[in-house]
Every structure is written in C-alpha cells, then in structure tokens.
C-alpha cells in the first residue's frame, strides 16, 4: 500500500479518536459510529485489492472527517455550523443536509472504483454507482430510524436530526442524489479512469 494511502488512513484515525473524546451524547455517538467500525476495515481491505486513486481516498477522508464531527456534536446540533446557518438566514441547522450532499458527491468516485473492474462498460458502471449511492442513502435513512426506535428511543430526535421536518429523510436522500449526479458531468474523466482500472485488473 502506498505511503500516501497510509497517511490518509492515519489522519482519519487521528480525527476519529479526537472526535471520540467526550462526545455531546455518548450513546448517539456509538450508534453513529457502528457503520464506521464495519466499513473502515472493509475500505482498507478493498484498497489492498483495487488500489484506490488518491483523489478517491482524499474525497472519502473529507466526508469521513465531517461524519466524525457530526457524530461528536450530533448533526442537528453541530454548533460550528450555526454561524453559516445564521448568515444564510436559515432557522434550521443544515449541517446534516450538507453531509448527505457530500456523501453523493464525494463517495461516488470510490464506489465507482470498486465497481469498475467488474463491469463491462463505463456507462453501466456509472449507472450502477448512481443507483448504489441512492440505495445506500435510502437504506441508511431506514436503518437510522430502526436504530433510534430499537436501541435508544429517547435519542430519536438527536440521532435522526429531523428538527421537526417530517420530510427530512426524503430531502436527505435528494441531497445525496444531487451530489451523485454532479459526478456525471465529469464523464470523460470517469471514462479514462474506467479504462485504467480495467487495464490494471487485466494485468493481475
């Protein structure tokens, strides 16, 4: 594994440990990080197989660090985002919406790189990635609700971060879809990446 990749993983671990210290709601922090415990080892393992691009890992690092920040304060009460909220004239803290948007925008590439070597055309790979991003976002909203109801009903508001919006889950998914769709405007770049990934796969 390249040293640059190890550095990125090291930075994330440092940020994660820092954000794990004295979170605002410890039980909420634990629920928010269940997927981190599962997917961080998976990403490292996939990197050893697929050799992700540095761009994909940096994008993942940005998203993961923002998630750690959100889980420390809770997405609905991320106080450092209040300045932006007031500046834009919003009553609602939209930090959660920003992170959902960045999920689609930033994680699209690494999901594409995972899928590309197993798919025959770049258009199919892009469509598969787009569909997967939407599916993951929708499933996350459902799992989020189930976790709040089953594990800690009293933390439901803090964990779900709906802030009184009954359409919160649908809007979060739409944000993720919008971020993912932006990636399609870089079709030529993904086409070159697809060719490179498949050549590397054939050489193994």
Buried (B, 14 or more C-beta within 10 A) or exposed (E): EEEEBEEBBEBBEEBBEEBBEEBBBEBBBBBBBEEBEEEBEEBEEBBEEBEBBEEBBBBBBBBBBBBBBBBBBBBBBBEEBEEEBEEEEEEBBBBBBBBBBBBBBBBBBBBBBBBBBEBEEBEEBBEBBBEBBBEBBBEBBEEBBEBBEEBBEEBBBBBBBBBEEEEBBEBBBBBBBEBBBEBEEEEEEBBEBBEEBBEEEEEE
